[in-house]
């Protein structure tokens, strides 16, 4: 791939919909005035992505154009945190917009900021969590690939995406609500009866037994 030119601008972060790898989308204005977009590199630490911005440069029209290009290439552009003012990302990256919107409404109803822990994970993150689980040093974790079960390396794992956790598709979040403000003490959603009532009204549920934090869209309640 060609070296980045002076006219290149880092537009946005995007997620590969098949592998969940996080990429950086660059925009280049060619000498004849035409605009091209390219995937330049992996984000060095995708699980540290804080989702603070959707596009860093250019006008709204440029942001829209970049998003359309990315989606045609099989990428999903990250949303701005400003779109979900009642959510505080605390692990992973921004996930499914539909889930984020429902969670934002939940925070608004409860009049508290929600702590969105371990939102969208990469396959590699799921691999690490799965190994901790089978070794007895971590919480319950779904399979991280479609072939291997039990102890296996990341080199083996990455050849068989996707992982079996809804976190990997951004369709689950380990959510809690802060007692005050956007940080400090917090309580898992399932321990509050009023929150559970709001969740049911919004079409949210706690589908994993014993996990009063694992939140998804749906009607299956196991916790």
Residue pairs with C-beta under 8 A, 6 or more apart in sequence:
1 38
1 40
4 26
4 40
5 28
7 28
7 29
7 30
8 26
8 27
8 28
8 40
9 26
9 27
9 28
9 56
9 57
9 58
10 24
10 25
10 26
10 40
10 56
10 57
11 25
11 26
11 27
11 37
11 55
11 56
11 57
11 58
11 62
11 63
11 66
12 24
12 25
12 53
12 54
12 55
12 56
12 63
12 66
12 67
12 70
12 77
12 78
13 22
13 23
13 24
13 25
13 43
13 49
13 77
13 78
13 93
14 22
14 23
14 24
14 25
14 39
14 70
14 75
14 76
14 77
14 78
15 21
15 22
15 23
15 75
15 76
15 78
15 93
15 120
15 170
16 22
16 23
16 74
16 75
17 74
17 75
17 76
18 74
18 161
18 162
19 123
19 161
19 162
20 120
20 121
20 122
20 123
20 161
20 162
20 168
20 169
21 42
21 46
21 122
22 42
22 43
22 46
22 49
22 93
22 122
23 39
23 40
23 41
23 42
23 43
23 75
24 39
24 40
24 41
24 42
24 43
25 37
25 38
25 39
25 40
25 66
25 69
25 70
25 75
25 77
26 37
26 38
26 39
26 40
27 35
27 36
27 37
27 57
27 58
27 62
27 66
28 35
28 36
28 37
28 38
29 35
30 36
35 65
37 66
37 69
37 70
39 73
39 75
43 49
46 93
46 122
47 91
47 92
47 93
47 121
47 122
47 125
49 78
49 92
49 93
49 94
50 81
50 89
50 93
51 78
51 79
51 80
51 81
51 89
51 93
51 94
52 80
52 81
53 80
53 81
54 63
54 67
54 77
54 78
54 79
54 80
55 62
55 63
55 66
58 66
66 77
67 77
70 76
70 77
71 77
78 93
78 94
79 94
79 97
79 100
81 87
81 89
81 94
83 100
83 104
84 100
84 101
84 103
84 104
85 104
86 103
86 104
86 106
86 107
86 108
86 112
86 113
86 114
87 100
87 103
87 104
87 107
87 113
87 114
87 116
88 113
88 114
88 115
88 116
88 178
88 182
88 183
89 116
89 119
90 115
90 116
90 117
91 116
91 117
91 118
91 119
91 174
92 116
92 117
92 118
92 119
92 120
92 121
92 125
92 167
92 173
93 119
93 120
93 170
94 100
94 119
94 120
94 170
95 119
95 120
95 167
95 169
95 170
95 171
95 172
95 173
96 120
96 169
96 170
96 171
96 217
98 217
99 170
99 171
99 172
99 173
99 215
99 216
99 217
102 202
102 203
102 204
102 217
103 114
103 116
103 173
103 175
103 204
103 215
104 114
105 202
106 114
106 189
106 195
106 198
106 199
106 202
106 204
107 113
107 114
107 177
109 198
109 201
109 202
110 177
110 192
110 194
110 195
110 198
112 177
112 178
112 179
113 177
113 178
113 181
113 182
114 175
114 176
114 177
114 178
114 189
115 175
115 176
115 177
115 178
115 186
116 173
116 174
116 175
117 173
117 174
117 175
117 176
117 213
118 167
118 173
118 174
119 167
119 170
119 173
119 174
120 167
120 168
120 169
120 170
121 129
121 163
121 165
121 167
121 168
122 168
123 144
123 145
123 157
123 158
123 161
123 162
123 163
123 168
124 154
124 157
124 158
126 141
126 142
126 144
126 163
126 165
126 167
126 168
127 144
127 145
127 154
127 157
127 158
127 163
129 138
129 139
129 141
129 144
130 141
130 142
130 143
130 144
131 138
131 151
132 138
132 139
132 141
133 139
133 140
133 141
134 150
134 151
139 211
140 208
140 210
140 211
141 165
142 163
142 164
142 165
142 166
142 167
143 149
143 163
143 164
143 165
144 157
144 163
144 164
144 165
145 156
145 157
145 158
145 159
145 160
145 161
145 162
145 163
145 164
146 160
146 161
146 162
146 164
147 156
147 159
147 160
148 156
148 157
148 160
162 168
162 169
165 172
166 172
166 216
167 173
171 216
171 217
172 214
172 215
172 216
173 214
173 215
174 211
174 213
174 214
174 215
175 188
175 189
175 213
175 215
176 186
176 187
176 188
176 189
176 213
177 186
177 187
177 189
177 192
177 195
178 184
178 185
178 186
179 185
179 186
179 187
188 212
188 213
189 195
189 196
189 199
189 206
189 212
189 213
189 215
190 196
190 206
190 211
190 212
190 213
190 223
191 212
196 206
199 205
199 206
199 215
203 217
203 218
203 219
204 215
204 216
204 217
204 218
205 215
205 216
205 217
205 218
205 219
205 220
205 221
206 212
206 213
206 214
206 215
206 221
206 222
206 223
207 214
207 216
207 218
207 220
207 221
207 222
207 223
208 214
208 222
208 223
209 222
209 223
210 223
211 223
212 223
214 223
